[in-house]
Amino acid sequence: MSNLISVASVNQAVLVDAVDVKQHGFSLIEVSIVTAIVLLLAIIGIPAIGGYVVENKVPKVGEELARFIMQTKVNGPNGSTTPYAGISTDHFANLVSDSSIFTVTDNGGSKAVYHGLGTDGSVNITEASAGEAFTITLNKVNNAACPSIASVMQRVVNQITVQPDSGAAVTVKSATQAYNALSTESACSKGDVNTFVFTAG
């Protein structure tokens, strides 16, 4: 009888040891491998997601800019040779103040507008040709928006130039040059480093 009790207690001890083995957590090596895989996926995925977000904003940004151009042309004084004299970023800021696409900030009387197509990228409106035309400048534009933003805008502007931070400005549309998306794309550099200038009037 005592042999049966001792065999039973040995079996119970083995069972408890087996259960203990199953309840142990992951080893440090296993946790390190999983962490490395997650970090690798994040490093690869985050830039792709950022580019996708920028690319999705392009049609709405282009639509708002085109609307501003059309309203400015329609509301310009009739018969004037300088209908856009005095135009500024404040005019555009008033139009897009309730927009979910652009961010408008007040810097002590003058307004700044940010386009969201690159980190801290802003929109600047100035008169050109002594008020006969005006320019819309988008700086710090990510390459994910190139050439899409130019392709949207080329229908409503007379001239487009693209300039990366480390290069010369390239005219991709003018009175004598038809717009070409491929040349626009090749003029852009990687990152939030591209400046687009759209001239209308």
C-alpha positions in Angstrom: 0.0 0.0 0.0 2.8 2.3 0.9 4.4 1.6 -2.5 1.2 2.6 -4.2 1.1 5.9 -2.3 4.7 6.7 -3.1 4.2 5.8 -6.8 1.1 8.1 -6.8 3.0 10.9 -5.2 5.9 10.5 -7.7 3.4 10.6 -10.6 1.7 13.7 -9.0 5.1 15.4 -8.7 5.9 14.6 -12.3 2.5 16.0 -13.4 3.1 19.2 -11.4 6.6 19.6 -13.0 5.0 19.1 -16.5 2.4 21.8 -15.7 5.1 24.1 -14.4 7.1 23.7 -17.7 4.0 24.7 -19.7 3.3 27.8 -17.6 6.7 29.4 -18.2 6.7 32.6 -20.3 8.7 33.5 -23.5 12.5 33.4 -23.3 14.5 36.6 -23.7 15.6 35.4 -27.2 12.0 34.9 -28.4 11.0 38.3 -27.1 14.0 39.9 -28.8 13.2 38.3 -32.1 9.6 39.4 -32.1 10.6 42.9 -31.1 13.2 43.0 -34.0 10.5 41.9 -36.5 8.0 44.5 -35.3 10.7 47.3 -35.5 11.7 46.2 -39.0 8.1 46.3 -40.1 7.6 49.7 -38.6 10.8 51.1 -40.3 9.6 49.8 -43.7 5.9 50.6 -43.3 5.9 54.1 -41.7 7.4 56.0 -44.8 5.1 54.1 -47.1 2.0 55.1 -45.0 3.2 58.7 -44.9 3.5 58.8 -48.7 0.1 57.3 -49.1 -1.5 59.9 -46.7 0.2 62.7 -48.7 -0.9 61.3 -52.0 -4.5 61.1 -50.8 -4.5 64.8 -49.9 -3.4 65.9 -53.3 -6.8 66.0 -55.1 -8.4 68.0 -52.2 -5.5 70.5 -52.0 -5.6 70.9 -55.8 -9.4 71.4 -55.7 -9.1 74.2 -53.1 -6.3 75.9 -55.0 -8.2 75.7 -58.3 -11.3 77.2 -56.5 -9.2 80.1 -55.2 -7.8 80.8 -58.7 -11.3 80.8 -60.3 -12.8 83.0 -57.6 -9.9 85.4 -57.8 -10.2 85.6 -61.6 -14.0 86.1 -61.4 -13.8 88.7 -58.7 -10.9 90.7 -60.2 -11.8 94.3 -61.3 -13.1 94.4 -64.9 -11.1 96.5 -67.3 -8.1 96.8 -65.0 -4.6 96.0 -66.4 -3.5 95.1 -62.8 -6.4 93.1 -61.4 -4.3 91.2 -58.9 -2.3 94.1 -57.4 -2.0 93.7 -53.7 -3.1 90.0 -53.6 -1.6 88.1 -50.6 -1.7 84.9 -48.6 -4.3 86.5 -46.4 -6.9 86.4 -49.3 -6.3 82.6 -49.6 -6.4 82.2 -45.8 -9.9 83.8 -45.7 -11.2 81.4 -48.3 -9.8 78.2 -46.6 -10.2 79.3 -42.9 -12.8 76.5 -42.3 -11.1 73.9 -44.5 -10.2 70.5 -43.2 -7.3 70.3 -45.7 -5.4 73.5 -44.9 -4.2 74.8 -41.5 -4.4 78.6 -41.0 -2.6 80.4 -38.3 -2.5 84.0 -37.3 1.0 85.4 -36.8 0.2 88.8 -35.3 -1.9 90.2 -38.1 -0.6 88.3 -41.1 -1.9 84.7 -41.7 0.1 81.6 -42.6 -1.4 78.7 -44.4 0.0 75.1 -44.3 -0.9 72.6 -47.1 -0.2 69.2 -45.5 1.7 67.8 -48.5 4.9 67.9 -46.5 6.1 68.7 -43.0 5.6 72.4 -42.3 4.9 73.1 -45.9 3.3 76.4 -46.5 1.3 78.2 -49.2 2.3 81.8 -50.2 0.3 84.0 -52.6 2.0 87.0 -54.2 1.3 89.3 -57.2 3.3 88.8 -60.3 4.1 91.0 -63.3 3.1 94.1 -61.4 -0.4 92.8 -60.6 -1.2 91.4 -64.0 -0.9 87.9 -62.6 -0.3 86.1 -59.3 1.7 83.2 -58.0 0.8 80.4 -55.6 3.9 78.9 -54.0 3.9 75.6 -52.2 7.1 74.9 -50.4 8.3 71.7 -48.6 6.2 69.5 -50.8 6.9 65.7 -50.4 7.8 63.8 -53.5 4.7 61.6 -53.0 2.7 64.6 -54.3 4.8 64.9 -57.4 3.6 65.1 -60.2 0.0 64.7 -59.0 -0.3 68.3 -57.7 1.1 69.7 -60.9 -1.2 67.5 -63.0 -4.2 68.8 -61.1 -3.1 72.5 -61.3 -1.9 72.5 -64.9 -5.5 73.0 -66.1 -6.0 76.3 -64.3 -2.6 77.9 -64.4 -0.4 79.5 -67.1 3.0 78.4 -65.8 4.4 75.8 -63.4 8.0 75.6 -62.0 9.4 72.9 -59.7 12.5 73.4 -57.6 14.1 70.9 -55.2 16.2 72.4 -52.3 19.4 71.2 -53.9 18.7 72.1 -57.5 17.7 74.7 -60.0 14.1 75.6 -60.8 12.6 73.7 -63.8 9.7 75.1 -65.8 7.3 72.2 -66.6 4.5 74.3 -68.2 4.6 77.7 -69.9 3.0 79.6 -72.8 5.5 77.8 -75.1 5.8 74.5 -73.3 3.1 71.9 -72.9 2.8 70.2 -69.5 4.5 66.9 -69.2 4.0 64.7 -66.0 7.2 62.7 -66.6 9.4 65.8 -66.7 7.7 67.1 -63.6 8.3 63.8 -61.7 12.0 63.8 -62.7 12.4 67.4 -61.5 11.3 66.4 -57.9 13.7 65.1 -55.3 13.0 62.6 -52.4 11.6 64.1 -49.2 9.8 67.3 -48.2 12.1 69.4 -50.3 10.2 70.5 -53.4 8.9 73.9 -54.2 6.1 74.4 -56.7 5.3 77.8 -58.1 2.0 78.1 -60.0 1.4 81.3 -62.0 -2.1 82.3 -63.0 -3.7 85.4 -64.4 
